[in-house]
């Protein structure tokens, strides 16, 4: 990932972007844990809220693929299709891991 380019698209310096990225990844980890727990417990409403939160943060930072993956989970959860949400959750988790690895110095 080109951190300078990503930062520039948001009008930020590289260090500012890294701070936001670290905050995002920490928050995303919490949202992901909530999402997994909700899907596992059959709680579609909580799953949809957690996926929505993750989607919004990802899209605001320009992580389009991640945001779209979170949207897939959100849509499935809102439709009470938790089996589908669980499948999309696997892809979402992979994209989060890829992002975390891509941003390591």
C-alpha positions, 0 to 999 in steps of 0.5 A: 500500500502506498501510504503517501498516496493514500494520505494525499487523497485524504489531504493528510500527511503520512504520519497523520494517516498512520495515526488514523490507520492505527485507530481504524485497525484497532476499532475495526478489530472491536467491530469484527469481534462484535460482528462475529459474536453477533453472527454466532449468537444469531443476533442479526440487528447487532451484526448489522450495526457492527458491519455498518460501523465498519463499512462507514469507517472503511469507506471514509478512509478510502478502503473501498474493497473493505467497505464493500465487503462490510456492506455485504455482511450488513445487507445479509444481516439486515435481511436476517440471513446470518448464514450468508453474513457469516460467509461474507464475514470470512471475506471481510476478515481476510481483507482486514488482515490484508490491510493490516499486513500491507500497512506494516513498515 
